[in-house]
Amino acid sequence: MLKLLKSVKNQFSPQPALTVLAQSELKADMQGLPAHDPGPEAVIAGCTTWLCLAQDRSASNDGGVARDFSLQNGWATSYPETTGYIIPTMIAMAHRNGDASLHARARRMLDWCVAIQFAEGGFQGGKIDAKPRVPVTFNTGQILLGLAAGAAEYRDARYLDAMHRAAAWLRDSLDADGCWRKFGTPFAKPGEKAYETHVAWGLFEAERVAPGHGYGAAGLRQVEWALTKQQANGWFASNCLTDVDHPLTHTIGYVLRGVIEGQLLSGRADLLEAAVRTANGLLGAIDKDGYLAGRLDRHFGAAANYACLTGSVQIAHCFFLLHRLTGDARYLAAGRTLNAFVRRTVRLDGSGDTVGGIKGSFPVDGAYGQWQYLNWAAKFCIDANLLEVELTAAVLAEVELAKAGLASVHLAKAEPAQAALAGSDSDA
């Protein structure tokens, strides 16, 4: 009842006047995307720099990463959930750049996560200053991704212990049918969540670090449960924070990634088939320029008038993973098209708190992350573009082998993928 009254109050309360920053960004977005795609490398670098800024300028100044920079309200406090899964990205960039300072940042994030873990192993939902402060399944699973990465990378007993406690808490709180119901977030509508396959992924990473504790098996039970929510066309029910009939591409990206990660752990053909069903449904929802509506109905039809940029790059990453698993060039082309659209929204020149950041929505007044630059959007953008660079290099290597006539199999593999590269607007 309190939530309902608050919603009604917000609906009829006068909205604050737009700041000059917000007005300027909205005006630019209304003019459309610039034609120039800066390419993956520039955006990877820009987003990495922005995430460092978000850690340094967090309003809580605690080693975590600020949830967002708002054109209306400035920098937010740190967000445990997304700080957790930013950690693997920061470690990857530290290796890629040979940059010890990025390792130091990852360790500050890890130390903060360890410090705020509940005794039973779970982690809170919301920002660090959010109330109520209670353990939440989803947020714990996302932080588990970071703890597992930290335990593997730094061989620190504190990270390994925190990983085990989080993974065991998730494993033991799973219902018999494979659904998590006991510790839902107070910051989304109640009910079952298919997208908690992304929590299962945290268990898969813990299984890789420390096999033999039943973490992977528990995660696979959840993925199997989630597939009971999948329609024949690949769309998932019970798969949104707020509107189960029109889920965000963000949560569609979550559920798809979790299914793919289940396949990568288990090698199960049925999980690959399920992921392909969803991916094929998404292919028809993407415009030629890479625009993907931020919400989709059960027929994968547009149900929003804005793009959820986070969801776009998450789905791009899933397409790339499926291309690597299946060799289907359509997935490579679709992923590149989605990435290119998002890259064109990123400002990389000048100074200020938005340079290198990724907006919640395009245009910026869209309902997802309205007026905000989100830390998880930057994280997923880095990840998707890193994989695009890797796959592009692999395809070009196949093309060179085919040209040299070293093996006919290379030519068979290279031609459709080369066509996918040629059909992209990317500068890469």
GUSE-268959 format. One record per residue (C-alpha): z, y, x; residue in one letter; residue number from 1. Coordinates in steps of 0.2 Angstrom, whole numbers, plus 5000, padded with zeros to 4 digits. Layout:
// GUSE-268959
+------+------+------+-----+-----+
!   pz !   py !   px ! res !   n !
+------+------+------+-----+-----+
!    Z !    Y !    X !   A ! NUM !
...
+------+------+------+-----+-----+
***
This chain:
// GUSE-268959
+------+------+------+-----+-----+
!   pz !   py !   px ! res !   n !
+------+------+------+-----+-----+
! 5000 ! 5000 ! 5000 !   M !   1 !
! 5004 ! 5012 ! 5014 !   L !   2 !
! 4987 ! 5009 ! 5022 !   K !   3 !
! 4979 ! 5012 ! 5005 !   L !   4 !
! 4988 ! 5028 ! 5003 !   L !   5 !
! 4984 ! 5034 ! 5021 !   K !   6 !
! 4965 ! 5030 ! 5018 !   S !   7 !
! 4965 ! 5040 ! 5002 !   V !   8 !
! 4974 ! 5054 ! 5010 !   K !   9 !
! 4961 ! 5054 ! 5025 !   N !  10 !
! 4947 ! 5053 ! 5013 !   Q !  11 !
! 4952 ! 5069 ! 5004 !   F !  12 !
! 4960 ! 5079 ! 5018 !   S !  13 !
! 4949 ! 5092 ! 5026 !   P !  14 !
! 4941 ! 5086 ! 5042 !   Q !  15 !
! 4945 ! 5096 ! 5058 !   P !  16 !
! 4931 ! 5108 ! 5064 !   A !  17 !
! 4920 ! 5102 ! 5077 !   L !  18 !
! 4923 ! 5107 ! 5095 !   T !  19 !
! 4909 ! 5115 ! 5105 !   V !  20 !
! 4907 ! 5099 ! 5114 !   L !  21 !
! 4905 ! 5089 ! 5098 !   A !  22 !
! 4892 ! 5101 ! 5091 !   Q !  23 !
! 4882 ! 5101 ! 5107 !   S !  24 !
! 4881 ! 5082 ! 5108 !   E !  25 !
! 4877 ! 5080 ! 5089 !   L !  26 !
! 4863 ! 5093 ! 5091 !   K !  27 !
! 4856 ! 5084 ! 5106 !   A !  28 !
! 4856 ! 5067 ! 5097 !   D !  29 !
! 4848 ! 5074 ! 5081 !   M !  30 !
! 4833 ! 5079 ! 5092 !   Q !  31 !
! 4831 ! 5061 ! 5097 !   G !  32 !
! 4832 ! 5050 ! 5113 !   L !  33 !
! 4824 ! 5057 ! 5128 !   P !  34 !
! 4808 ! 5047 ! 5133 !   A !  35 !
! 4815 ! 5044 ! 5151 !   H !  36 !
! 4824 ! 5028 ! 5154 !   D !  37 !
! 4834 ! 5030 ! 5170 !   P !  38 !
! 4834 ! 5011 ! 5174 !   G !  39 !
! 4848 ! 4999 ! 5176 !   P !  40 !
! 4854 ! 5004 ! 5193 !   E !  41 !
! 4857 ! 5022 ! 5189 !   A !  42 !
! 4866 ! 5017 ! 5173 !   V !  43 !
! 4877 ! 5004 ! 5182 !   I !  44 !
! 4882 ! 5016 ! 5195 !   A !  45 !
! 4885 ! 5030 ! 5181 !   G !  46 !
! 4896 ! 5019 ! 5170 !   C !  47 !
! 4906 ! 5012 ! 5185 !   T !  48 !
! 4910 ! 5030 ! 5190 !   T !  49 !
! 4915 ! 5034 ! 5172 !   W !  50 !
! 4927 ! 5019 ! 5171 !   L !  51 !
! 4935 ! 5025 ! 5186 !   C !  52 !
! 4937 ! 5042 ! 5179 !   L !  53 !
! 4944 ! 5034 ! 5163 !   A !  54 !
! 4957 ! 5025 ! 5173 !   Q !  55 !
! 4962 ! 5041 ! 5182 !   D !  56 !
! 4963 ! 5052 ! 5167 !   R !  57 !
! 4971 ! 5041 ! 5155 !   S !  58 !
! 4984 ! 5051 ! 5145 !   A !  59 !
! 4997 ! 5038 ! 5148 !   S !  60 !
! 4994 ! 5038 ! 5167 !   N !  61 !
! 4999 ! 5020 ! 5169 !   D !  62 !
! 4986 ! 5011 ! 5179 !   G !  63 !
! 4977 ! 5006 ! 5163 !   G !  64 !
! 4960 ! 5013 ! 5157 !   V !  65 !
! 4960 ! 5026 ! 5144 !   A !  66 !
! 4953 ! 5019 ! 5127 !   R !  67 !
! 4941 ! 5033 ! 5126 !   D !  68 !
! 4936 ! 5051 ! 5129 !   F !  69 !
! 4934 ! 5060 ! 5112 !   S !  70 !
! 4924 ! 5076 ! 5110 !   L !  71 !
! 4937 ! 5081 ! 5098 !   Q !  72 !
! 4953 ! 5076 ! 5106 !   N !  73 !
! 4950 ! 5073 ! 5125 !   G !  74 !
! 4956 ! 5058 ! 5134 !   W !  75 !
! 4966 ! 5044 ! 5125 !   A !  76 !
! 4980 ! 5034 ! 5132 !   T !  77 !
! 4977 ! 5017 ! 5140 !   S !  78 !
! 4970 ! 5002 ! 5130 !   Y !  79 !
! 4978 ! 4985 ! 5135 !   P !  80 !
! 4964 ! 4974 ! 5126 !   E !  81 !
! 4949 ! 4982 ! 5135 !   T !  82 !
! 4958 ! 4986 ! 5151 !   T !  83 !
! 4960 ! 4967 ! 5152 !   G !  84 !
! 4941 ! 4963 ! 5151 !   Y !  85 !
! 4936 ! 4978 ! 5161 !   I !  86 !
! 4945 ! 4969 ! 5176 !   I !  87 !
! 4931 ! 4956 ! 5179 !   P !  88 !
! 4918 ! 4969 ! 5179 !   T !  89 !
! 4928 ! 4980 ! 5191 !   M !  90 !
! 4929 ! 4965 ! 5203 !   I !  91 !
! 4911 ! 4961 ! 5201 !   A !  92 !
! 4906 ! 4979 ! 5206 !   M !  93 !
! 4919 ! 4979 ! 5220 !   A !  94 !
! 4909 ! 4964 ! 5227 !   H !  95 !
! 4892 ! 4971 ! 5223 !   R !  96 !
! 4896 ! 4988 ! 5232 !   N !  97 !
! 4907 ! 4981 ! 5245 !   G !  98 !
! 4920 ! 4994 ! 5239 !   D !  99 !
! 4938 ! 4990 ! 5242 !   A ! 100 !
! 4943 ! 5005 ! 5231 !   S ! 101 !
! 4937 ! 4995 ! 5216 !   L ! 102 !
! 4947 ! 4980 ! 5221 !   H ! 103 !
! 4962 ! 4992 ! 5222 !   A ! 104 !
! 4958 ! 4998 ! 5204 !   R ! 105 !
! 4956 ! 4981 ! 5197 !   A ! 106 !
! 4973 ! 4976 ! 5205 !   R ! 107 !
! 4981 ! 4992 ! 5197 !   R ! 108 !
! 4974 ! 4986 ! 5180 !   M ! 109 !
! 4981 ! 4968 ! 5183 !   L ! 110 !
! 4998 ! 4974 ! 5188 !   D ! 111 !
! 4999 ! 4985 ! 5172 !   W ! 112 !
! 4994 ! 4970 ! 5161 !   C ! 113 !
! 5007 ! 4959 ! 5169 !   V ! 114 !
! 5020 ! 4973 ! 5167 !   A ! 115 !
! 5017 ! 4975 ! 5148 !   I ! 116 !
! 5016 ! 4956 ! 5144 !   Q ! 117 !
! 5028 ! 4950 ! 5131 !   F ! 118 !
! 5040 ! 4936 ! 5136 !   A ! 119 !
! 5032 ! 4923 ! 5125 !   E ! 120 !
! 5015 ! 4927 ! 5133 !   G ! 121 !
! 5006 ! 4937 ! 5121 !   G ! 122 !
! 5000 ! 4956 ! 5122 !   F ! 123 !
! 5001 ! 4970 ! 5110 !   Q ! 124 !
! 4987 ! 4977 ! 5099 !   G ! 125 !
! 4981 ! 4995 ! 5099 !   G ! 126 !
! 4983 ! 5008 ! 5113 !   K ! 127 !
! 4999 ! 5007 ! 5124 !   I ! 128 !
! 5008 ! 5019 ! 5112 !   D ! 129 !
! 5003 ! 5011 ! 5096 !   A ! 130 !
! 5015 ! 5005 ! 5083 !   K ! 131 !
! 5020 ! 4992 ! 5078 !   P ! 132 !
! 5021 ! 4984 ! 5095 !   R ! 133 !
! 5018 ! 4966 ! 5092 !   V ! 134 !
! 5009 ! 4951 ! 5100 !   P ! 135 !
! 4991 ! 4950 ! 5094 !   V ! 136 !
! 4979 ! 4935 ! 5096 !   T ! 137 !
! 4963 ! 4944 ! 5099 !   F ! 138 !
! 4970 ! 4957 ! 5112 !   N ! 139 !
! 4979 ! 4943 ! 5121 !   T ! 140 !
! 4963 ! 4933 ! 5123 !   G ! 141 !
! 4954 ! 4949 ! 5130 !   Q ! 142 !
! 4967 ! 4952 ! 5143 !   I ! 143 !
! 4967 ! 4933 ! 5147 !   L ! 144 !
! 4949 ! 4936 ! 5153 !   L ! 145 !
! 4956 ! 4948 ! 5166 !   G ! 146 !
! 4971 ! 4938 ! 5171 !   L ! 147 !
! 4960 ! 4923 ! 5174 !   A ! 148 !
! 4948 ! 4933 ! 5185 !   A ! 149 !
! 4962 ! 4941 ! 5194 !   G ! 150 !
! 4971 ! 4924 ! 5197 !   A ! 151 !
! 4954 ! 4917 ! 5204 !   A ! 152 !
! 4950 ! 4932 ! 5215 !   E ! 153 !
! 4967 ! 4938 ! 5222 !   Y ! 154 !
! 4977 ! 4921 ! 5223 !   R ! 155 !
! 4992 ! 4931 ! 5217 !   D ! 156 !
! 5005 ! 4920 ! 5209 !   A ! 157 !
! 5010 ! 4934 ! 5197 !   R ! 158 !
! 4993 ! 4934 ! 5189 !   Y ! 159 !
! 4992 ! 4915 ! 5188 !   L ! 160 !
! 5009 ! 4914 ! 5180 !   D ! 161 !
! 5004 ! 4928 ! 5167 !   A ! 162 !
! 4987 ! 4919 ! 5164 !   M ! 163 !
! 4996 ! 4903 ! 5160 !   H ! 164 !
! 5009 ! 4911 ! 5149 !   R ! 165 !
! 4995 ! 4920 ! 5139 !   A ! 166 !
! 4984 ! 4904 ! 5138 !   A ! 167 !
! 4998 ! 4893 ! 5133 !   A ! 168 !
! 5003 ! 4905 ! 5119 !   W ! 169 !
! 4986 ! 4905 ! 5112 !   L ! 170 !
! 4984 ! 4887 ! 5114 !   R ! 171 !
! 5000 ! 4883 ! 5105 !   D ! 172 !
! 4998 ! 4896 ! 5091 !   S ! 173 !
! 4981 ! 4889 ! 5085 !   L ! 174 !
! 4981 ! 4881 ! 5068 !   D ! 175 !
! 4977 ! 4863 ! 5066 !   A ! 176 !
! 4959 ! 4867 ! 5059 !   D ! 177 !
! 4955 ! 4878 ! 5074 !   G ! 178 !
! 4958 ! 4895 ! 5067 !   C ! 179 !
! 4971 ! 4908 ! 5073 !   W ! 180 !
! 4980 ! 4915 ! 5058 !   R ! 181 !
! 4998 ! 4918 ! 5064 !   K ! 182 !
! 4996 ! 4934 ! 5075 !   F ! 183 !
! 4983 ! 4945 ! 5068 !   G ! 184 !
! 4981 ! 4963 ! 5072 !   T ! 185 !
! 4989 ! 4976 ! 5062 !   P ! 186 !
! 4974 ! 4988 ! 5066 !   F ! 187 !
! 4961 ! 4979 ! 5056 !   A ! 188 !
! 4959 ! 4971 ! 5039 !   K ! 189 !
! 4969 ! 4955 ! 5037 !   P ! 190 !
! 4960 ! 4938 ! 5036 !   G ! 191 !
! 4952 ! 4925 ! 5047 !   E ! 192 !
! 4940 ! 4931 ! 5061 !   K ! 193 !
! 4925 ! 4921 ! 5067 !   A ! 194 !
! 4923 ! 4933 ! 5081 !   Y ! 195 !
! 4939 ! 4926 ! 5089 !   E ! 196 !
! 4927 ! 4915 ! 5098 !   T ! 197 !
! 4929 ! 4929 ! 5111 !   H ! 198 !
! 4947 ! 4924 ! 5112 !   V ! 199 !
! 4942 ! 4906 ! 5115 !   A ! 200 !
! 4931 ! 4912 ! 5130 !   W ! 201 !
! 4948 ! 4918 ! 5138 !   G ! 202 !
! 4954 ! 4900 ! 5136 !   L ! 203 !
! 4938 ! 4894 ! 5144 !   F ! 204 !
! 4941 ! 4905 ! 5159 !   E ! 205 !
! 4959 ! 4899 ! 5160 !   A ! 206 !
! 4952 ! 4881 ! 5160 !   E ! 207 !
! 4941 ! 4885 ! 5174 !   R ! 208 !
! 4955 ! 4892 ! 5185 !   V ! 209 !
! 4968 ! 4879 ! 5180 !   A ! 210 !
! 4960 ! 4863 ! 5172 !   P ! 211 !
! 4971 ! 4850 ! 5164 !   G ! 212 !
! 4982 ! 4861 ! 5152 !   H ! 213 !
! 4971 ! 4859 ! 5136 !   G ! 214 !
! 4965 ! 4877 ! 5136 !   Y ! 215 !
! 4947 ! 4873 ! 5135 !   G ! 216 !
! 4949 ! 4860 ! 5122 !   A ! 217 !
! 4959 ! 4872 ! 5111 !   A ! 218 !
! 4945 ! 4885 ! 5113 !   G ! 219 !
! 4932 ! 4873 ! 5108 !   L ! 220 !
! 4942 ! 4869 ! 5092 !   R ! 221 !
! 4941 ! 4887 ! 5088 !   Q ! 222 !
! 4922 ! 4888 ! 5091 !   V ! 223 !
! 4920 ! 4873 ! 5080 !   E ! 224 !
! 4930 ! 4882 ! 5066 !   W ! 225 !
! 4920 ! 4898 ! 5068 !   A ! 226 !
! 4904 ! 4888 ! 5066 !   L ! 227 !
! 4910 ! 4883 ! 5048 !   T ! 228 !
! 4907 ! 4902 ! 5044 !   K ! 229 !
! 4889 ! 4902 ! 5051 !   Q ! 230 !
! 4875 ! 4902 ! 5038 !   Q ! 231 !
! 4859 ! 4893 ! 5040 !   A ! 232 !
! 4850 ! 4909 ! 5047 !   N ! 233 !
! 4864 ! 4911 ! 5060 !   G ! 234 !
! 4874 ! 4925 ! 5051 !   W ! 235 !
! 4893 ! 4923 ! 5052 !   F ! 236 !
! 4905 ! 4927 ! 5037 !   A ! 237 !
! 4923 ! 4932 ! 5041 !   S ! 238 !
! 4916 ! 4942 ! 5056 !   N ! 239 !
! 4921 ! 4960 ! 5055 !   C ! 240 !
! 4936 ! 4972 ! 5058 !   L ! 241 !
! 4933 ! 4980 ! 5041 !   T ! 242 !
! 4918 ! 4975 ! 5031 !   D ! 243 !
! 4914 ! 4956 ! 5031 !   V ! 244 !
! 4899 ! 4958 ! 5021 !   D ! 245 !
! 4891 ! 4970 ! 5033 !   H ! 246 !
! 4898 ! 4966 ! 5051 !   P ! 247 !
! 4896 ! 4977 ! 5066 !   L ! 248 !
! 4884 ! 4972 ! 5079 !   T ! 249 !
! 4900 ! 4973 ! 5090 !   H ! 250 !
! 4908 ! 4959 ! 5082 !   T ! 251 !
! 4892 ! 4949 ! 5080 !   I ! 252 !
! 4890 ! 4951 ! 5099 !   G ! 253 !
! 4908 ! 4945 ! 5101 !   Y ! 254 !
! 4905 ! 4929 ! 5090 !   V ! 255 !
! 4889 ! 4925 ! 5099 !   L ! 256 !
! 4895 ! 4927 ! 5116 !   R ! 257 !
! 4910 ! 4915 ! 5112 !   G ! 258 !
! 4898 ! 4902 ! 5106 !   V ! 259 !
! 4887 ! 4903 ! 5121 !   I ! 260 !
! 4903 ! 4903 ! 5133 !   E ! 261 !
! 4908 ! 4887 ! 5124 !   G ! 262 !
! 4891 ! 4879 ! 5127 !   Q ! 263 !
! 4892 ! 4884 ! 5146 !   L ! 264 !
! 4909 ! 4876 ! 5147 !   L ! 265 !
! 4905 ! 4860 ! 5138 !   S ! 266 !
! 4886 ! 4858 ! 5139 !   G ! 267 !
! 4886 ! 4854 ! 5121 !   R ! 268 !
! 4868 ! 4855 ! 5113 !   A ! 269 !
! 4875 ! 4859 ! 5096 !   D ! 270 !
! 4883 ! 4875 ! 5102 !   L ! 271 !
! 4867 ! 4880 ! 5110 !   L ! 272 !
! 4858 ! 4877 ! 5094 !   E ! 273 !
! 4871 ! 4887 ! 5084 !   A ! 274 !
! 4869 ! 4902 ! 5097 !   A ! 275 !
! 4850 ! 4901 ! 5095 !   V ! 276 !
! 4851 ! 4902 ! 5076 !   R ! 277 !
! 4860 ! 4918 ! 5078 !   T ! 278 !
! 4849 ! 4925 ! 5091 !   A ! 279 !
! 4834 ! 4921 ! 5082 !   N ! 280 !
! 4841 ! 4930 ! 5066 !   G ! 281 !
! 4845 ! 4946 ! 5077 !   L ! 282 !
! 4827 ! 4946 ! 5085 !   L ! 283 !
! 4820 ! 4953 ! 5069 !   G ! 284 !
! 4833 ! 4966 ! 5067 !   A ! 285 !
! 4828 ! 4976 ! 5083 !   I ! 286 !
! 4815 ! 4990 ! 5082 !   D ! 287 !
! 4801 ! 4991 ! 5095 !   K ! 288 !
! 4811 ! 5006 ! 5103 !   D ! 289 !
! 4827 ! 4995 ! 5104 !   G ! 290 !
! 4836 ! 5003 ! 5090 !   Y ! 291 !
! 4847 ! 4991 ! 5081 !   L ! 292 !
! 4857 ! 4996 ! 5066 !   A ! 293 !
! 4876 ! 4996 ! 5069 !   G ! 294 !
! 4880 ! 4985 ! 5054 !   R ! 295 !
! 4869 ! 4970 ! 5047 !   L ! 296 !
! 4869 ! 4961 ! 5031 !   D ! 297 !
! 4869 ! 4942 ! 5028 !   R ! 298 !
! 4850 ! 4943 ! 5030 !   H ! 299 !
! 4851 ! 4953 ! 5046 !   F ! 300 !
! 4845 ! 4968 ! 5037 !   G ! 301 !
! 4851 ! 4986 ! 5042 !   A ! 302 !
! 4867 ! 4991 ! 5034 !   A ! 303 !
! 4871 ! 5007 ! 5043 !   A ! 304 !
! 4861 ! 5023 ! 5048 !   N ! 305 !
! 4867 ! 5023 ! 5066 !   Y ! 306 !
! 4867 ! 5011 ! 5081 !   A ! 307 !
! 4883 ! 5004 ! 5088 !   C ! 308 !
! 4879 ! 5005 ! 5106 !   L ! 309 !
! 4892 ! 4993 ! 5111 !   T ! 310 !
! 4885 ! 4980 ! 5100 !   G ! 311 !
! 4868 ! 4983 ! 5107 !   S ! 312 !
! 4872 ! 4979 ! 5125 !   V ! 313 !
! 4883 ! 4965 ! 5120 !   Q ! 314 !
! 4869 ! 4957 ! 5111 !   I ! 315 !
! 4857 ! 4961 ! 5125 !   A ! 316 !
! 4868 ! 4951 ! 5137 !   H ! 317 !
! 4869 ! 4936 ! 5125 !   C ! 318 !
! 4850 ! 4937 ! 5124 !   F ! 319 !
! 4849 ! 4936 ! 5143 !   F ! 320 !
! 4861 ! 4921 ! 5144 !   L ! 321 !
! 4850 ! 4912 ! 5131 !   L ! 322 !
! 4834 ! 4916 ! 5141 !   H ! 323 !
! 4842 ! 4908 ! 5156 !   R ! 324 !
! 4848 ! 4893 ! 5146 !   L ! 325 !
! 4831 ! 4890 ! 5136 !   T ! 326 !
! 4818 ! 4899 ! 5146 !   G ! 327 !
! 4812 ! 4908 ! 5130 !   D ! 328 !
! 4804 ! 4924 ! 5135 !   A ! 329 !
! 4807 ! 4933 ! 5118 !   R ! 330 !
! 4826 ! 4934 ! 5123 !   Y ! 331 !
! 4822 ! 4942 ! 5139 !   L ! 332 !
! 4811 ! 4955 ! 5131 !   A ! 333 !
! 4823 ! 4958 ! 5117 !   A ! 334 !
! 4838 ! 4961 ! 5129 !   G ! 335 !
! 4828 ! 4973 ! 5140 !   R ! 336 !
! 4822 ! 4983 ! 5125 !   T ! 337 !
! 4840 ! 4984 ! 5119 !   L ! 338 !
! 4847 ! 4989 ! 5136 !   N ! 339 !
! 4833 ! 5002 ! 5138 !   A ! 340 !
! 4838 ! 5010 ! 5121 !   F ! 341 !
! 4856 ! 5012 ! 5126 !   V ! 342 !
! 4851 ! 5018 ! 5144 !   R ! 343 !
! 4842 ! 5032 ! 5136 !   R ! 344 !
! 4858 ! 5039 ! 5127 !   T ! 345 !
! 4867 ! 5040 ! 5144 !   V ! 346 !
! 4869 ! 5057 ! 5153 !   R ! 347 !
! 4869 ! 5055 ! 5171 !   L ! 348 !
! 4867 ! 5073 ! 5178 !   D ! 349 !
! 4879 ! 5087 ! 5179 !   G ! 350 !
! 4898 ! 5086 ! 5178 !   S ! 351 !
! 4911 ! 5083 ! 5164 !   G ! 352 !
! 4920 ! 5069 ! 5156 !   D ! 353 !
! 4905 ! 5062 ! 5147 !   T ! 354 !
! 4894 ! 5059 ! 5162 !   V ! 355 !
! 4890 ! 5040 ! 5164 !   G ! 356 !
! 4900 ! 5037 ! 5148 !   G ! 357 !
! 4893 ! 5027 ! 5133 !   I ! 358 !
! 4895 ! 5034 ! 5115 !   K ! 359 !
! 4902 ! 5023 ! 5101 !   G ! 360 !
! 4887 ! 5027 ! 5090 !   S ! 361 !
! 4870 ! 5035 ! 5091 !   F ! 362 !
! 4870 ! 5048 ! 5084 !   P ! 363 !
! 4887 ! 5052 ! 5090 !   V ! 364 !
! 4893 ! 5056 ! 5072 !   D ! 365 !
! 4890 ! 5038 ! 5067 !   G ! 366 !
! 4905 ! 5028 ! 5060 !   A ! 367 !
! 4909 ! 5017 ! 5075 !   Y ! 368 !
! 4919 ! 5026 ! 5088 !   G ! 369 !
! 4914 ! 5043 ! 5080 !   Q ! 370 !
! 4913 ! 5057 ! 5093 !   W ! 371 !
! 4920 ! 5045 ! 5106 !   Q ! 372 !
! 4914 ! 5038 ! 5123 !   Y ! 373 !
! 4922 ! 5021 ! 5123 !   L ! 374 !
! 4928 ! 5011 ! 5139 !   N ! 375 !
! 4922 ! 4995 ! 5132 !   W ! 376 !
! 4905 ! 5002 ! 5129 !   A ! 377 !
! 4903 ! 5006 ! 5147 !   A ! 378 !
! 4910 ! 4989 ! 5153 !   K ! 379 !
! 4898 ! 4979 ! 5142 !   F ! 380 !
! 4884 ! 4991 ! 5147 !   C ! 381 !
! 4887 ! 4987 ! 5166 !   I ! 382 !
! 4888 ! 4969 ! 5162 !   D ! 383 !
! 4871 ! 4968 ! 5153 !   A ! 384 !
! 4862 ! 4979 ! 5165 !   N ! 385 !
! 4869 ! 4968 ! 5180 !   L ! 386 !
! 4862 ! 4953 ! 5172 !   L ! 387 !
! 4845 ! 4961 ! 5168 !   E ! 388 !
! 4843 ! 4966 ! 5186 !   V ! 389 !
! 4847 ! 4948 ! 5191 !   E ! 390 !
! 4835 ! 4941 ! 5179 !   L ! 391 !
! 4821 ! 4953 ! 5183 !   T ! 392 !
! 4823 ! 4949 ! 5202 !   A ! 393 !
! 4822 ! 4930 ! 5197 !   A ! 394 !
! 4806 ! 4933 ! 5186 !   V ! 395 !
! 4798 ! 4943 ! 5200 !   L ! 396 !
! 4802 ! 4929 ! 5213 !   A ! 397 !
! 4794 ! 4916 ! 5201 !   E ! 398 !
! 4778 ! 4928 ! 5200 !   V ! 399 !
! 4777 ! 4929 ! 5219 !   E ! 400 !
! 4778 ! 4910 ! 5220 !   L ! 401 !
! 4765 ! 4908 ! 5207 !   A ! 402 !
! 4753 ! 4920 ! 5216 !   K ! 403 !
! 4756 ! 4910 ! 5232 !   A ! 404 !
! 4751 ! 4894 ! 5223 !   G ! 405 !
! 4766 ! 4885 ! 5229 !   L ! 406 !
! 4769 ! 4876 ! 5212 !   A ! 407 !
! 4761 ! 4875 ! 5195 !   S ! 408 !
! 4778 ! 4874 ! 5187 !   V ! 409 !
! 4782 ! 4892 ! 5194 !   H ! 410 !
! 4766 ! 4899 ! 5185 !   L ! 411 !
! 4771 ! 4890 ! 5169 !   A ! 412 !
! 4788 ! 4898 ! 5170 !   K ! 413 !
! 4782 ! 4915 ! 5176 !   A ! 414 !
! 4769 ! 4920 ! 5164 !   E ! 415 !
! 4779 ! 4922 ! 5148 !   P ! 416 !
! 4793 ! 4930 ! 5157 !   A ! 417 !
! 4781 ! 4942 ! 5166 !   Q ! 418 !
! 4774 ! 4947 ! 5150 !   A ! 419 !
! 4792 ! 4951 ! 5143 !   A ! 420 !
! 4794 ! 4962 ! 5158 !   L ! 421 !
! 4778 ! 4971 ! 5156 !   A ! 422 !
! 4782 ! 4974 ! 5137 !   G ! 423 !
! 4798 ! 4983 ! 5141 !   S ! 424 !
! 4800 ! 5002 ! 5143 !   D ! 425 !
! 4812 ! 5000 ! 5157 !   S ! 426 !
! 4808 ! 5008 ! 5174 !   D ! 427 !
! 4815 ! 4993 ! 5183 !   A ! 428 !
+------+------+------+-----+-----+
***
